Every structure is written in structure tokens, then in C-alpha cells.
């Protein structure tokens, strides 16, 4: 078990996912981290996406419009479920190449299938009671 009881395999997968999100490695890694029928939030439009292809298209639109960044700051098990909560700091790379980070963190809540792939991700405000232990 990793930080705050997170299984090592899930911890490693999520850490790698955040490492590659803003790089060209994002596409090949998607096949190794997201279930084929993944349920993913489209935060910009307030709808849910279903399947890798929908997530791939969503990320492509995001990167065509800007350069989003997400920095992992901690992992823990959700207090009310077996989900893994990633505390993250969102950001954006501006036109001059500088990284600009949000003041507030948010939580990405992940659920996994029996093969260790992400089946669902939700975004919620950072809970004051939750710990953001790094590991």
C-alpha cells in the first residue's frame, strides 16, 4: 500500500498518468490506463464522456485550444469508498511558455476495474477534511 492506503499498482498508474498528461506520451499511455468504456468528465461542457475515443477527442480539443497542465500533489483512498483521490493543482502553459498554476487544488476521484484500469473519473473541489499526502 502507498500513501494513505492506496494500492501500489494504482499509485504507480496515476503517478505516471499525471507525468505524461502534458506530453506526447499521453496518447500511447491512454491504452494502458483507461478502460475501453471509461466514464470521464468533460468539465468544460458539464457532460460525461464514454470510451477512450471520446476522451482522446476531448483531450485533443483541450490541447488545440491551450496547453493544460495538472500537477499531482497527493493520493489517498476516499473515506467513503474504495476510490482513489488524487489532489491536483490545475494550470496552463501560456503563450510565452511559462507555466501558470491555480491557487486552489481540486480532487480527481478514480475508480478501477479488476484489471487495474480507470473506469471512472470525477472532479470535485478539494475537501478540507481530506489529506493530500504525497508519497
Buried (B, 14 or more C-beta within 10 A) or exposed (E): EBBBEBBEEBBEBBBBBBEBBBEEEBEEBBEEBBBEEBBBBBEEEEEEBEBBEBBBEBBEEBEEEEBBBBBBBBBBBBEEEEBBBBBBBBBEBEEEEEEEEBEEBBBBBBBBEEEBBBBBBBEEEBEEEBEBBEE
